[in-house]
Amino acid sequence: MALVWLALAGGVAQAAPCEMPSSDDSAIQALCAVQEGMARFEIGGGWGFLDKSGKLAGEPRFDDARDFSEGLAAVKLEGLWGFVDKTGELVIPPRFSYVHDFSGGSAAAMGEDDAWGYIGRHGQWVIAPAYEQAGPFRGETAVVSERGQGYLLIDRQGQVVKRFEAGLEVDLFPDARGLYRAKREGASWIWRRDEGLLPVPQAMRAFYDEGEDLFPAAQPGQSGADALWGAVDIQGRWVVPARFAAIGAFQDGLAIAQAAAPAHAGADGSSQSRPSVGLIDRHGRFVLPPKYEQITRDTWGGFQASYAEEGGSDIIGQDGRVLLSAATCPRLQAVQVQFPVGPMQWHVVAGCDRSWAFHAAAGMVRSRIAMPAAYASGTHLLLVEKVSEDESAATDEDDKRAPLQFEIFDTAGQLVFSSEAPALQGEQALTGRYDRVFLMASGKAATATDGSRPELLPLALVVRGYSEIQVITRDGKLVSDPEWTYDSDVLDYRQPSSGGEGVEGPLVMYTMGGWGAIDGRGQWVVPPQYRRLSPFHDGAALAREGERLVVVEDDGKRHLLPEDVQGVRRASQGVFLGQAGHDDDGLVRLDLATGEITRITMAGVAELKDFHDGLASARAPDARRWGLLDDKGGWVVPPRFDNRLEPVLDTDGRLVGWRSEANFTDGETHGRLFGWLDPKGRELLAPGYSAIEYDDEHGMLRLTQDEKYKGLMAPDGQMLLAAQYEEIRPAGKMFTVVEPAQYGLLDARGEWSSPLATLVLSGEGDLPYEQTRSGAERVLVDIHGRRSTASAPLPLAIAHDDPSQWWWSRTENAYLDDEVTVFYGFDFKERMRLPGQVPWYSRFSEDVITFTPRNAREKNAVALADRFGNVLGQYPYKKIDAMSEGLAAFEQVAGRHPSERRNRARQGDDAEGPPIRMGFLDRRGKVAIPPVFEQVQAFSEGRAVVLRQGNIGLIDTRGKLVAHSAWLCGRVPVILDAGGRVQWPAAAVKIRKCG
């Protein structure tokens, strides 16, 4: 089996571009490299051809043209394609929609019906047009595709040689060695944590971010009709018959659906000619008639169903029943619920001088507040009359207004307290201009893990004139104390933490005698005796008594810290650490469980703020490695990681685990690999992954291996899906999983030269191997699937060790005085060394390579070396391109002629910097063609395309122009021969004087 190049681009090698940068002023607009002795060009909007001597082959009269192949070139005229010979004469008239180049005596062509077939050299059909796509013949076979039938291999008579398996995509064009790249997309799966991987039902068309175990699916319509939609289960069985125009995701047993006739719509229920959207159950029955124009699902679990035109909206409950009809109030306005704790539970609307609140458990709650402001905690909803915040309008703090109206409801829909309470009547009514009611942003009382203690917090605060404070208890009582004095810090209790957690009690309260804290009934838990008291968190707060710090527990128990403690941070649930004196004086440790205060010395260097659940990322005293310290100062994880261990927190601020890092260096390549430790510091994954990210919504870790393969792991180390998939995407309560595509190479007989394998190809396409990584290790994979690494090297599969094909380089000590580039082979054995760095664009060509000598960058120097490491020369050039036909283009910064400098200065055009000129070196590193060109391209068949004095031309290997362009009289584009004589257009030959 012959060794071949990997064909990654799906076709023949691409030639250099025909347009040259900075050639907008050239008379010739494009000139392509010589192929089969001819070069195509564009001038005046038309395409033509010239030979190697610069002689034109006919008129440049075509709309488009391609290079010659087997003596013929495809040309386009008036929208159709034909072929010309090397005289420029049409030998196959333009009558095809599209064509490929000739190969093996025939060319693929598209007929009038958009079907592909093959034509002979006279334009006759040799294989009738019957294919969806067709590639060129290589030898006796060609790859074609049939509509809906996949890819197949045919012979020159159009007979099928081989039909490729379903789902296999085969490139139409072979690579330079005659092999075809084949690709098979990876299989798709549904993954559930309790069921594992399941096949995707064939009828399933879409996945939804939220939904149950029924999935929208479609059946093709009959006689050209639109598809009908229903729903299938995880096994692909039809549960909801396909009889709807559209269907959405099922949640709580209901889905938005659109009746099949006469309208058609998407699952979002977009506007149609006749309203036809309703709600269906899991049997496909409409529980809400299809009479709406649009239905949207609200976050509280219900729906808003809108009528056509100005018909208003109905509010629908989770069971599909109408809770609030548009007939009750056709003009409803949504009210934003502010400061919610956790997921949004409430939906509030207002209109018709009333308001309504909706909750999954409470259903609908009616309120007498006309246009309220709404606030939600984890347990209650406050609807309060909107009050202008424009305090500048106030003239007197005693200004009175109508009593402030408010209502507080629980999640059962019960009214707990309101402005109608007896305690707020008469003189106690909230009539002051600055009287306010605030709801405490506490969490759910029944949730033990949310950190809230509702019995330690009142339900709400009443603030009178920003001076007097009262509390509303959770059992609906209004409590006051003349000692309580308003301070703006109480406003912090209105909103949850940035992570959405409820605030924690007891409630810190200010009095003239100092700061203390009260419980939910208004009783002092912490006497008001401190200069300052922080809000409570995890059952404790910090206070200042005189100049000393005190840790106060939520039951009032206090711990006076030593006088030299300057700052205190919580290290874990029951431990505080304080900095004693200066940074090097050690730490003070307070254990709340025992009340013991001890002085400790840390084994490493850690910041107090870095502690999470009793551990902190810490640097070893020598500053080289990182580990984890406990709150007693000892190493739980010895310092062996290259970087700081990063704490990973969920949205509630709880520690999920620690992400570790290891650095690696491979020549000029530097990277990081990640691992995972649990909250106690147990290593569950050694650093070896490109990325580890926490998915808070699903409580899982997303793993990425080798920068492309995806996996899932539980934070406790349970591997849910190994990192071997191309894509893992959430779809409601499950995930869709896609396996990586597989690639292989087929020969002209349709046999596997390289079997299908999971290998992400880089796209370079001209090497017999691919480079990839497995963790920190470089891996070379040849086209037969052989994997060679430094730890397990493999020999070459062929005897010829071509440096342009098999060698790869690695720069060591980049940009340092001892910088060196080392070349290796497929077997990871060293081939040679160069004292410098090889640019990214440089590779061996004709056994010569360009490199930048060490310490020569500022001197704008570049050098050439051969395959044995011999430096052929060092040059003051900006760049040297790859060798082609014994010549390599180079760039040189050129000085300007004095007259040019004066002209540019007069025009204010000095900002462009010095000009670049290009020439060619031979294989010995000698200048073969002086640098007199603005731009050049590589030689092909002894000719090179160049740009000189703003015009494109063609030179020979001596640098002589054999053809170039110019502007006659500054306006007529012409083509000149080697002697500078006009050869096109014919009319321009006779012009002797401009005027």
LINQUI-V351705 format. One record per residue. N is the residue number from 1. RES is the residue in one small letter. D_FIRST is the distance of its C-alpha to the first C-alpha in Angstrom with 2 decimals. Layout:
# LINQUI-V351705
{{N;RES;D_FIRST} {N;RES;D_FIRST}}
This chain:
# LINQUI-V351705
{{1;m;0.00} {2;a;3.78} {3;l;6.54} {4;v;9.14} {5;w;12.74} {6;l;14.31} {7;a;16.53} {8;l;19.67} {9;a;22.36} {10;g;21.29} {11;g;21.51} {12;v;21.26} {13;a;22.31} {14;q;26.04} {15;a;28.36} {16;a;31.24} {17;p;34.22} {18;c;36.72} {19;e;39.74} {20;m;40.86} {21;p;42.78} {22;s;46.50} {23;s;46.57} {24;d;48.91} {25;d;51.50} {26;s;49.27} {27;a;50.24} {28;i;46.59} {29;q;45.32} {30;a;41.59} {31;l;39.62} {32;c;35.84} {33;a;33.50} {34;v;33.22} {35;q;30.47} {36;e;30.46} {37;g;33.80} {38;m;35.51} {39;a;36.48} {40;r;37.83} {41;f;40.86} {42;e;43.48} {43;i;47.19} {44;g;50.18} {45;g;48.03} {46;g;46.34} {47;w;42.91} {48;g;42.43} {49;f;40.42} {50;l;41.13} {51;d;39.41} {52;k;38.61} {53;s;42.21} {54;g;43.53} {55;k;44.91} {56;l;44.94} {57;a;43.40} {58;g;45.99} {59;e;47.66} {60;p;46.04} {61;r;47.03} {62;f;44.10} {63;d;43.90} {64;d;40.23} {65;a;37.50} {66;r;33.80} {67;d;31.95} {68;f;31.40} {69;s;28.25} {70;e;28.19} {71;g;31.87} {72;l;33.11} {73;a;33.90} {74;a;34.81} {75;v;38.38} {76;k;40.60} {77;l;44.23} {78;e;46.68} {79;g;44.05} {80;l;41.82} {81;w;38.79} {82;g;38.43} {83;f;36.96} {84;v;38.51} {85;d;37.67} {86;k;38.06} {87;t;41.81} {88;g;42.03} {89;e;43.14} {90;l;42.14} {91;v;40.23} {92;i;39.34} {93;p;42.27} {94;p;41.78} {95;r;41.79} {96;f;38.73} {97;s;38.76} {98;y;35.39} {99;v;32.57} {100;h;29.11} {101;d;28.27} {102;f;27.50} {103;s;23.92} {104;g;23.26} {105;g;27.01} {106;s;27.77} {107;a;28.50} {108;a;28.80} {109;a;32.47} {110;m;34.79} {111;g;37.91} {112;e;41.34} {113;d;40.65} {114;d;37.78} {115;a;35.24} {116;w;32.15} {117;g;31.24} {118;y;30.06} {119;i;32.33} {120;g;32.21} {121;r;33.46} {122;h;37.03} {123;g;36.82} {124;q;36.90} {125;w;35.00} {126;v;32.19} {127;i;31.05} {128;a;34.01} {129;p;34.10} {130;a;33.43} {131;y;30.91} {132;e;31.55} {133;q;28.71} {134;a;26.43} {135;g;23.62} {136;p;22.80} {137;f;20.92} {138;r;17.53} {139;g;17.14} {140;e;18.81} {141;t;18.61} {142;a;20.18} {143;v;20.71} {144;v;24.36} {145;s;26.57} {146;e;29.71} {147;r;32.67} {148;g;32.70} {149;q;29.80} {150;g;26.77} {151;y;23.63} {152;l;22.22} {153;l;20.03} {154;i;22.19} {155;d;22.09} {156;r;24.51} {157;q;27.29} {158;g;27.07} {159;q;25.97} {160;v;24.03} {161;v;20.49} {162;k;19.91} {163;r;22.14} {164;f;20.68} {165;e;22.49} {166;a;25.75} {167;g;25.81} {168;l;22.27} {169;e;22.57} {170;v;19.94} {171;d;20.33} {172;l;21.63} {173;f;20.20} {174;p;16.58} {175;d;15.86} {176;a;15.72} {177;r;12.03} {178;g;12.70} {179;l;11.75} {180;y;14.66} {181;r;16.04} {182;a;17.51} {183;k;20.43} {184;r;22.59} {185;e;25.99} {186;g;27.20} {187;a;29.79} {188;s;33.44} {189;w;35.99} {190;i;39.66} {191;w;40.61} {192;r;44.08} {193;r;45.15} {194;d;46.92} {195;e;44.36} {196;g;40.92} {197;l;38.13} {198;l;38.98} {199;p;37.12} {200;v;38.42} {201;p;40.61} {202;q;39.13} {203;a;42.47} {204;m;42.87} {205;r;42.86} {206;a;44.08} {207;f;44.80} {208;y;48.04} {209;d;48.84} {210;e;51.72} {211;g;52.22} {212;e;52.49} {213;d;50.32} {214;l;50.64} {215;f;48.26} {216;p;48.84} {217;a;46.81} {218;a;46.98} {219;q;47.04} {220;p;46.48} {221;g;49.77} {222;q;50.74} {223;s;51.36} {224;g;50.06} {225;a;52.14} {226;d;51.07} {227;a;49.32} {228;l;51.64} {229;w;51.28} {230;g;51.98} {231;a;50.65} {232;v;48.33} {233;d;48.21} {234;i;45.33} {235;q;44.12} {236;g;44.19} {237;r;47.42} {238;w;49.91} {239;v;52.98} {240;v;54.52} {241;p;54.27} {242;a;52.62} {243;r;55.81} {244;f;56.10} {245;a;55.28} {246;a;54.07} {247;i;54.09} {248;g;53.79} {249;a;52.97} {250;f;55.16} {251;q;57.29} {252;d;60.18} {253;g;59.73} {254;l;60.18} {255;a;58.01} {256;i;58.91} {257;a;58.35} {258;q;59.21} {259;a;60.63} {260;a;58.50} {261;a;61.11} {262;p;61.96} {263;a;60.35} {264;h;56.78} {265;a;55.89} {266;g;53.55} {267;a;54.08} {268;d;56.20} {269;g;58.91} {270;s;59.11} {271;s;61.97} {272;q;62.21} {273;s;64.64} {274;r;66.29} {275;p;66.25} {276;s;64.12} {277;v;62.78} {278;g;63.88} {279;l;62.84} {280;i;61.38} {281;d;61.15} {282;r;58.31} {283;h;59.48} {284;g;59.24} {285;r;63.01} {286;f;64.63} {287;v;66.78} {288;l;67.59} {289;p;68.19} {290;p;65.83} {291;k;68.50} {292;y;67.14} {293;e;65.34} {294;q;63.38} {295;i;63.03} {296;t;61.67} {297;r;61.29} {298;d;63.27} {299;t;62.38} {300;w;65.31} {301;g;63.76} {302;g;65.81} {303;f;65.34} {304;q;66.96} {305;a;67.31} {306;s;68.36} {307;y;70.28} {308;a;69.78} {309;e;71.60} {310;e;74.33} {311;g;74.62} {312;g;73.90} {313;s;71.82} {314;d;72.19} {315;i;71.17} {316;i;69.42} {317;g;69.20} {318;q;66.22} {319;d;67.41} {320;g;67.57} {321;r;71.37} {322;v;73.06} {323;l;74.68} {324;l;76.08} {325;s;76.60} {326;a;76.63} {327;a;80.04} {328;t;81.34} {329;c;80.25} {330;p;78.22} {331;r;77.69} {332;l;75.80} {333;q;74.53} {334;a;71.97} {335;v;73.24} {336;q;70.81} {337;v;70.99} {338;q;71.07} {339;f;70.08} {340;p;68.41} {341;v;67.47} {342;g;64.00} {343;p;62.60} {344;m;64.93} {345;q;67.17} {346;w;69.77} {347;h;70.02} {348;v;73.29} {349;v;74.69} {350;a;78.07} {351;g;80.25} {352;c;83.60} {353;d;85.31} {354;r;83.39} {355;s;80.09} {356;w;77.84} {357;a;75.30} {358;f;72.51} {359;h;70.81} {360;a;68.51} {361;a;71.12} {362;a;74.31} {363;g;73.55} {364;m;75.86} {365;v;78.57} {366;r;81.34} {367;s;82.83} {368;r;85.96} {369;i;84.44} {370;a;84.02} {371;m;81.31} {372;p;80.26} {373;a;78.01} {374;a;75.79} {375;y;74.61} {376;a;72.69} {377;s;72.36} {378;g;70.44} {379;t;73.52} {380;h;75.73} {381;l;76.05} {382;l;78.70} {383;l;79.90} {384;v;82.33} {385;e;84.23} {386;k;82.67} {387;v;84.78} {388;s;84.64} {389;e;83.37} {390;d;85.35} {391;e;87.73} {392;s;89.13} {393;a;91.14} {394;a;93.07} {395;t;96.55} {396;d;97.69} {397;e;95.95} {398;d;98.57} {399;d;97.68} {400;k;97.44} {401;r;95.39} {402;a;94.84} {403;p;93.48} {404;l;89.71} {405;q;88.18} {406;f;85.27} {407;e;83.89} {408;i;81.58} {409;f;79.69} {410;d;77.66} {411;t;74.45} {412;a;76.57} {413;g;78.25} {414;q;81.56} {415;l;83.70} {416;v;84.17} {417;f;86.31} {418;s;87.50} {419;s;89.99} {420;e;92.36} {421;a;92.82} {422;p;96.50} {423;a;95.68} {424;l;94.69} {425;q;97.73} {426;g;100.78} {427;e;100.88} {428;q;97.53} {429;a;95.66} {430;l;92.87} {431;t;94.75} {432;g;94.02} {433;r;91.99} {434;y;89.47} {435;d;89.47} {436;r;85.94} {437;v;84.10} {438;f;80.75} {439;l;78.51} {440;m;77.07} {441;a;73.25} {442;s;72.97} {443;g;70.12} {444;k;70.31} {445;a;73.00} {446;a;71.05} {447;t;67.93} {448;a;68.21} {449;t;65.09} {450;d;65.95} {451;g;68.33} {452;s;71.36} {453;r;74.76} {454;p;76.69} {455;e;79.88} {456;l;79.86} {457;l;79.63} {458;p;82.05} {459;l;80.84} {460;a;81.91} {461;l;84.03} {462;v;87.02} {463;v;87.78} {464;r;91.19} {465;g;91.61} {466;y;89.02} {467;s;91.60} {468;e;92.19} {469;i;89.48} {470;q;89.58} {471;v;86.94} {472;i;86.21} {473;t;85.42} {474;r;82.91} {475;d;85.77} {476;g;87.21} {477;k;89.94} {478;l;90.83} {479;v;91.55} {480;s;92.95} {481;d;94.22} {482;p;96.36} {483;e;94.50} {484;w;91.21} {485;t;90.63} {486;y;87.98} {487;d;85.19} {488;s;82.18} {489;d;79.86} {490;v;80.55} {491;l;78.61} {492;d;75.41} {493;y;75.90} {494;r;75.40} {495;q;71.62} {496;p;68.83} {497;s;66.61} {498;s;63.61} {499;g;61.48} {500;g;63.73} {501;e;65.61} {502;g;69.28} {503;v;71.86} {504;e;73.49} {505;g;77.14} {506;p;79.80} {507;l;80.80} {508;v;81.71} {509;m;85.19} {510;y;87.37} {511;t;91.11} {512;m;93.64} {513;g;93.55} {514;g;89.82} {515;w;86.51} {516;g;85.92} {517;a;84.01} {518;i;85.13} {519;d;83.61} {520;g;83.25} {521;r;86.96} {522;g;88.08} {523;q;89.05} {524;w;88.52} {525;v;85.71} {526;v;85.64} {527;p;89.12} {528;p;89.39} {529;q;89.82} {530;y;86.84} {531;r;86.50} {532;r;83.10} {533;l;80.91} {534;s;77.28} {535;p;75.92} {536;f;74.87} {537;h;71.25} {538;d;70.03} {539;g;73.64} {540;a;74.91} {541;a;76.10} {542;l;77.12} {543;a;80.73} {544;r;82.77} {545;e;86.14} {546;g;87.89} {547;e;85.33} {548;r;83.46} {549;l;80.48} {550;v;80.79} {551;v;78.17} {552;v;79.74} {553;e;78.41} {554;d;78.81} {555;d;81.66} {556;g;83.58} {557;k;82.86} {558;r;82.65} {559;h;81.16} {560;l;82.71} {561;l;80.27} {562;p;81.36} {563;e;82.90} {564;d;80.12} {565;v;77.38} {566;q;76.35} {567;g;73.57} {568;v;72.43} {569;r;69.23} {570;r;68.25} {571;a;65.58} {572;s;65.30} {573;q;67.27} {574;g;70.19} {575;v;69.81} {576;f;70.86} {577;l;70.14} {578;g;72.38} {579;q;72.12} {580;a;74.94} {581;g;76.47} {582;h;74.01} {583;d;70.22} {584;d;70.31} {585;d;73.15} {586;g;70.95} {587;l;71.08} {588;v;73.53} {589;r;72.23} {590;l;74.16} {591;d;73.41} {592;l;75.00} {593;a;74.99} {594;t;77.19} {595;g;78.66} {596;e;77.70} {597;i;77.24} {598;t;75.47} {599;r;74.23} {600;i;70.61} {601;t;68.40} {602;m;64.81} {603;a;62.14} {604;g;60.09} {605;v;60.66} {606;a;60.77} {607;e;62.58} {608;l;64.93} {609;k;63.37} {610;d;59.98} {611;f;61.25} {612;h;59.98} {613;d;61.05} {614;g;62.19} {615;l;59.12} {616;a;58.35} {617;s;55.43} {618;a;56.67} {619;r;55.66} {620;a;56.10} {621;p;58.98} {622;d;56.60} {623;a;55.03} {624;r;51.46} {625;r;50.51} {626;w;51.61} {627;g;52.62} {628;l;55.11} {629;l;58.84} {630;d;61.21} {631;d;64.69} {632;k;66.19} {633;g;64.24} {634;g;61.85} {635;w;58.08} {636;v;56.53} {637;v;53.06} {638;p;53.04} {639;p;51.96} {640;r;48.20} {641;f;46.75} {642;d;46.09} {643;n;48.01} {644;r;50.84} {645;l;50.29} {646;e;50.87} {647;p;53.07} {648;v;51.76} {649;l;54.68} {650;d;54.99} {651;t;57.14} {652;d;60.21} {653;g;59.67} {654;r;58.73} {655;l;56.27} {656;v;52.97} {657;g;51.26} {658;w;50.08} {659;r;46.89} {660;s;45.73} {661;e;43.65} {662;a;41.54} {663;n;40.53} {664;f;37.33} {665;t;36.42} {666;d;33.05} {667;g;33.97} {668;e;35.60} {669;t;34.57} {670;h;37.33} {671;g;37.36} {672;r;39.16} {673;l;38.23} {674;f;40.70} {675;g;41.99} {676;w;44.86} {677;l;48.12} {678;d;50.68} {679;p;54.26} {680;k;55.35} {681;g;52.67} {682;r;50.37} {683;e;46.77} {684;l;44.66} {685;l;41.52} {686;a;40.62} {687;p;39.64} {688;g;35.99} {689;y;36.17} {690;s;36.03} {691;a;39.11} {692;i;41.62} {693;e;44.17} {694;y;46.99} {695;d;47.44} {696;d;51.19} {697;e;51.47} {698;h;49.30} {699;g;50.01} {700;m;46.37} {701;l;44.11} {702;r;41.19} {703;l;38.29} {704;t;35.49} {705;q;32.53} {706;d;30.37} {707;e;32.31} {708;k;30.68} {709;y;30.84} {710;k;34.26} {711;g;36.27} {712;l;39.89} {713;m;42.09} {714;a;45.78} {715;p;47.91} {716;d;48.67} {717;g;45.04} {718;q;44.04} {719;m;40.43} {720;l;40.64} {721;l;37.16} {722;a;34.46} {723;a;33.19} {724;q;29.95} {725;y;31.02} {726;e;30.73} {727;e;34.37} {728;i;37.44} {729;r;40.45} {730;p;43.96} {731;a;45.39} {732;g;48.93} {733;k;49.08} {734;m;45.35} {735;f;42.07} {736;t;39.21} {737;v;35.86} {738;v;32.56} {739;e;29.20} {740;p;26.67} {741;a;24.34} {742;q;20.69} {743;y;17.85} {744;g;14.29} {745;l;11.86} {746;l;11.52} {747;d;10.00} {748;a;12.73} {749;r;12.88} {750;g;13.68} {751;e;10.88} {752;w;9.94} {753;s;6.96} {754;s;9.48} {755;p;12.37} {756;l;15.90} {757;a;17.56} {758;t;20.84} {759;l;20.22} {760;v;22.78} {761;l;21.16} {762;s;23.40} {763;g;23.30} {764;e;22.50} {765;g;19.22} {766;d;18.27} {767;l;16.80} {768;p;13.37} {769;y;15.38} {770;e;18.55} {771;q;21.78} {772;t;23.98} {773;r;26.70} {774;s;27.71} {775;g;31.43} {776;a;32.12} {777;e;28.76} {778;r;26.12} {779;v;22.63} {780;l;19.35} {781;v;16.49} {782;d;13.02} {783;i;10.91} {784;h;9.40} {785;g;13.12} {786;r;13.80} {787;r;17.46} {788;s;19.06} {789;t;22.87} {790;a;25.69} {791;s;26.69} {792;a;23.28} {793;p;21.11} {794;l;17.50} {795;p;16.18} {796;l;13.76} {797;a;10.04} {798;i;10.55} {799;a;13.81} {800;h;15.27} {801;d;17.40} {802;d;18.35} {803;p;21.37} {804;s;21.16} {805;q;17.77} {806;w;17.78} {807;w;21.51} {808;w;23.80} {809;s;27.57} {810;r;30.41} {811;t;34.06} {812;e;36.51} {813;n;40.27} {814;a;39.95} {815;y;43.13} {816;l;44.77} {817;d;45.95} {818;d;43.11} {819;e;40.34} {820;v;37.02} {821;t;33.45} {822;v;30.87} {823;f;27.26} {824;y;24.57} {825;g;20.87} {826;f;18.25} {827;d;19.74} {828;f;23.20} {829;k;24.55} {830;e;27.04} {831;r;26.23} {832;m;29.57} {833;r;32.65} {834;l;34.71} {835;p;38.39} {836;g;38.30} {837;q;36.25} {838;v;33.34} {839;p;34.18} {840;w;32.02} {841;y;31.14} {842;s;30.17} {843;r;26.75} {844;f;25.68} {845;s;25.59} {846;e;25.59} {847;d;26.01} {848;v;29.23} {849;i;30.23} {850;t;33.47} {851;f;35.33} {852;t;38.82} {853;p;40.74} {854;r;42.45} {855;n;45.99} {856;a;45.58} {857;r;45.29} {858;e;48.97} {859;k;48.93} {860;n;46.31} {861;a;44.21} {862;v;40.53} {863;a;38.61} {864;l;35.61} {865;a;33.54} {866;d;30.74} {867;r;27.71} {868;f;29.94} {869;g;32.48} {870;n;34.99} {871;v;37.12} {872;l;37.61} {873;g;40.55} {874;q;42.27} {875;y;43.73} {876;p;46.27} {877;y;43.90} {878;k;43.13} {879;k;39.42} {880;i;36.82} {881;d;33.82} {882;a;30.33} {883;m;30.18} {884;s;29.31} {885;e;29.72} {886;g;31.62} {887;l;34.05} {888;a;34.37} {889;a;36.96} {890;f;39.55} {891;e;42.37} {892;q;45.84} {893;v;48.96} {894;a;51.54} {895;g;55.32} {896;r;57.39} {897;h;59.85} {898;p;63.43} {899;s;64.18} {900;e;61.06} {901;r;62.09} {902;r;65.59} {903;n;64.36} {904;r;62.00} {905;a;64.78} {906;r;67.16} {907;q;64.72} {908;g;64.06} {909;d;60.34} {910;d;59.82} {911;a;57.91} {912;e;54.52} {913;g;54.35} {914;p;53.49} {915;p;51.25} {916;i;47.65} {917;r;46.74} {918;m;43.33} {919;g;42.20} {920;f;39.27} {921;l;38.44} {922;d;36.58} {923;r;34.01} {924;r;36.94} {925;g;38.42} {926;k;41.23} {927;v;42.65} {928;a;41.47} {929;i;42.96} {930;p;45.90} {931;p;45.93} {932;v;48.02} {933;f;45.93} {934;e;46.20} {935;q;42.50} {936;v;39.49} {937;q;35.87} {938;a;32.98} {939;f;32.92} {940;s;30.90} {941;e;31.26} {942;g;34.20} {943;r;36.12} {944;a;36.76} {945;v;38.68} {946;v;41.67} {947;l;44.76} {948;r;47.96} {949;q;51.46} {950;g;50.25} {951;n;48.63} {952;i;45.03} {953;g;44.12} {954;l;41.46} {955;i;41.49} {956;d;40.02} {957;t;38.71} {958;r;42.35} {959;g;43.27} {960;k;45.36} {961;l;45.66} {962;v;44.71} {963;a;45.60} {964;h;47.10} {965;s;49.34} {966;a;52.86} {967;w;55.76} {968;l;58.50} {969;c;61.87} {970;g;60.15} {971;r;59.28} {972;v;57.43} {973;p;53.64} {974;v;52.80} {975;i;49.91} {976;l;50.81} {977;d;49.35} {978;a;48.73} {979;g;52.49} {980;g;53.39} {981;r;54.75} {982;v;54.48} {983;q;52.18} {984;w;52.06} {985;p;53.95} {986;a;56.11} {987;a;59.23} {988;a;58.76} {989;v;58.82} {990;k;62.53} {991;i;63.47} {992;r;65.49} {993;k;67.23} {994;c;66.59} {995;g;69.36}}
